Amino acid sequence: MRRQAFTGLLAAAILSSTIALADMAVQLLPPWDGKTVPPGQQCTEFGGNGGTPPMKVTGIPAGAKWLIGYFNDKDYSPLSKNGGHGTIGWPVKGTTMELKPVPGMTDKLPGGAVVIKPTRAKGKFISPGYLPPCSGGRKNRYAVDLVAVDSAGKALAQVKNVMIGRY
């Protein structure tokens, strides 16, 4: 039942065409630098045990209940948009938050985070949640779009194409 509510939030966030201008900003935290995926943060297929990068989000608008992260591989078309590597939701707790990393390859997430939609990857890359960078070192670009939504799923602010690194 909880997943159905989040699926509704996801659909509303994607379909919302009016996004208020807000000064929401995202900063990656160490060891992520937005240039290179840190060692060990790739998928298990290539010897890693990766998770989402830790991020500091500022300027979260009043009324926001969830931050929704759409993780994408910008260089692999089937997973390049709308959360191709998974869509994760974090409950909002204030106007500034540190989003703790959540592990890949599982739907059991800490700190109230939830899997809204698992990766769309197929075959040996299937995951019930987030799929860490998994290009095999071909220097694909990985990014996240963050959207702040209210309790009805209306998008209040967004930051698109936050580069999390190449792998």
N, C-alpha and C positions, 0 to 999 in steps of 0.2 A: 504494500500500500504506500509506503514511504517513497519507493522508487517511482510510482505513478505520479505522485505530487511533483517530484523533481523533473519528470519527463514533461509535465505541463509547464513548469517554469522554463525548461529548455526551449520548448516550442514557442512560448510567449516571447522569450528573449530573442530568438532568431527572427520571429515574425514582426517584432516591434519596429516600426519605421521611424518613430520619433524618439530620438535620443537627446536628452538635454545636454547642453554644453557644460561639461564639468571639468575641473582641473585634476582629474584622476591621473596618477602617474604610477609607473611600475619600475622598480629597481631590482635587478638580480642581486642575490647575496652570494658571498664566497661559498664554494669554490667556483661557482658559475660566473663567467665574465661576458657572455653573449657572443664570444668569438669561437671558442672551441668547447665541445662537450668534455667535461672533466673525465679523466681516466676512471673506469669502473661504472660510469653512469649510462653506458649503453645497455642494450637488451641482453638477456641471458644467451641468446643464440650466438652472440659474439663475445662471450666471456664476462659480461657485466652483470650488475645487479642494481640497475638504475632506478631512480625515482624522479619526481618532478623537481625542478630547481626551487630553492627557497627564494621567496620574493617579498619585498617590502612594497606595499601599496599605500599610497597617500591620496588624499582628496576624495575619499569614498563619500558619495553624496548621502545626505540625510535621507532616511527612508529605505536605504539599501538593506536587504536581508541576506543576500547571497552574492558572492563573487563566483562567477562561472568561468573556468578556464578551458578554452578550446585549444588543444595541442595538435600541431600540424607539422608535417614534413613538406616544406615548400617546394622541394625538388622531385617529389614522387606524386604525380597527379592524383591517384586514387585516395591518397591520405593527406592532400595538401590544404584542405579547408574544412570548416565546420567540425573540427574535433576529430580528424582522421586518426590521430594517435590516442584519442580518448577525450572525454569531457568530464571535468571534475568540478564539484561545487564545494565552496568553503562558506560556513556561516559567518556573517559579518558581525564584528564586535568593535564598533567604533569607526572613526574616520581615517585612522591609520592602522594598518595591520601587517604583521609578518605572517605570510603564508608558509607554514612549515612544509617541508617536502613530504610527499606521499609516495609510498613504494609503487613500483610498476609491477605488472603481471599478477595483480590481486584486486579483489573488490573489498578487502578488509582494510579500511583506512583509519588513521588516527585523528584525534582532535576534532571530531564532528564532520570531517570532510566526507563526501560521498561521491560515488561514481554515478554520474548522470547518464552517460552513455559510454560503453566500452569502445575500444579501438575498432575500426572497420577492417583491420588487417585480417588476412585469411591464412589458412594452412598452419605451418609451424610458428607463425607470428601471432596467432590468436591470443588474446588476453581478456580476462573479465573486467579489466579496468584500463589504466594507462599503459601504453606501450612505450618504453624508453626509446631513445634514438636507436635505429636498427638498420642503417644503410650499409653496414659492413665496412665503414671507413671510407666511403666514396665522397666525403665532404658535403653531404646533403645539408641544407639549411633547415634548422628546426626553430619553430616559433610558437608563441602562445598569444591568443586573443583573450583579454579579460573583459568581462561584462559585469557591471553591478546591476542587480535586479531587485525590485521590491517584492513584497509578499504575493502580489498578483502575477509576477513574472515580467512586469514592464521593465524594459531596459532603461536605466537612469544615466549611465555613463559607460564608456568603453575605451579601451586602449588596444589597438590592433597591431599585429606583427611585431611583438616584442621578441627580438631574436634571442634565443637561448643558446645557440651555438651550432657549429658544424661538426658532423661526424661522418 
